[in-house]
Amino acid sequence: MRVTILGSAGMAGHIVAKYLERQGHLVHSVTRQDLDVTDTVQLSTFFDSLNTDFRSEEHTSELQSRETI
């Protein structure tokens, strides 16, 4: 399975990433230097660029609605 982990340099993120890699999963690790998660445009562009098996349209809509707040 392809997995993207935001905050992969953090306390929990790096443990989860290592575990999934050991299980044979393809892990794409993302740190705060790679992606500003407070920037909804950058975040939406990032997720749109991923080759994923699952994408939550509800999540994308939620991010876009937050831009107007």
N, C-alpha and C positions, 0 to 999 in steps of 0.2 A: 504494500500500500504506500502511496505517496502522502507524506504528512508535512505540513508547514507549521512550525512552532514559532510564535511571536514571543519575544522575551527569552530566547534560548540561552542567553548568558546569565540569566537570573537564577536564583536559588532552586526553584522547582523546574524551570525550563531546561536547564542543562542536564538534570537527572532524567527527565522524561525523554529528552533527545537521545541520550546514551542508551537508555533502556530500549527504545524503539529501534535504534540502529542495531543493537545486539539481537533483536528479534527478527532482523532482516528487512526492515522497512527502509524506504528511501526518505531520509529526513532532510528537509530544507530549513535550516536554522536562520532566524532573523533576529538581529539585535536592534537596540534603539538607535545605533549609529546607521543601520541600514534603512530604517523606516521610522518616520515620525507618526505614531499612531493617533496623535491629536489632529493631524492634518487629514481631514476626511477625503479630500480630492486625491491626495497621494495614496491614501489607504485603498480607496476604490480602484485606482489605477493599478496598484500593486496586485490586488486580488483578481482583477480582470486579466492580468497578464499570466496568471498561474494556469497550468494545465491540470485542472482538478477533475475528480470524478463527481464531486458534489459542490454545489455553490448555493448559498442561501440568498435568494432574492429578497426575502424579508430583511435580512441583515443589511444588504446594500441599500434598500429603501430607507431603513432606519438611519443609516449614516448620512444619506442625502438630506433627510428631514432635519437632522441636527445642524446642518450648515445654515439653516435659516433662523436658528434660535439666537 
